[in-house]
Amino acid sequence: MNRFWKIGRLAAAAGLLWSGALGAEDRDQQLPLAIEIDPATYALNGYALHLRFDPEILGPWVAGFGAYGLDFPKALVNSNPQNRDQGWNLRLHSGAGLFLERYFSPEKDGWFLGLQLSRQNYRLENSDRYRRELELQSLAQATVAGYDNRLYLWQLYRRGEQDLLLLHALFPAQPGSLPIAELLYIRSNRRRVFSNGLAMIYGGYRIYPGKQRNIYLQFWGGVGYTETVAGTTSLRGKSYDVAPTVPFATVHIGYHF
């Protein structure tokens, strides 16, 4: 996420320098490039950076590319009755898409319509199921052959992307010793990754609040169709339901160079 902040700051600084170098009579001359962020994604532990290109050769059209990610709020996950109160945690780990917009004003402000094609990579977890298994592993006691028939306590904890299973002897051989045996690494099975393709039609309205027509607000919303193209949404007998239609609305803050 930090790299997107750095790119954004560099691009904004370059735009300010460019604007400052222009004379008053050249204020209406702009580069065919704009940069945008979506503040809502940062509030959801994510990021968003969008680049838009509008050279004269495109006429009323604007083309662009965007990269983004965010944590899905619980309210949004639970809005699907199939997933409600099932302990799902969903993060859009990384998304990237191309878009094309058609403006109805020669100044390329005001109303517009657009089309977006994206690939979105998700990370899916089920905290309730993992919490129950962790409690069971922590409380289970067993006599293990090959360990002097002592009584042992199982414990499961995280190390990076793996679950580490430890064995604690309840009766140490010597006072002060560390009777912990690392039995095995087991591949994490509380997490799944999957990718969706997305096609969205949307519309909105762009406003330049200042006289210099650099900073702008872009209000937009749309409906998309999505389908899983890689990975799985099943986790230990439970399946996360991916709804085929995706409504979305937000506000972007942009800077036109």
Secondary structure, DSSP 4 states (H G I P E B T S, - for coil): -HHHHHHHHHHHHHHHHHHHHS-GGGTT---SEEEEE-HHHHHTT-EEEEEEE--GGGTTEEEEEEEEEEEPPHHHHHTSTTTTTS-EEEEEEEEEEEEEEEESSTTS-EEEEEEEEEEEEEEEEEHHHHHHHHHHHHH-EEE-TTTTT-EEEEEEEEETTEEEEEEEESS-SSTT---EEEEEEEE--SEEEEEEEEEEEEEEEEE--STTS-EEEEEEEEEEEEEEEEE--EETTEE----SEEEEEEEEEEEE-
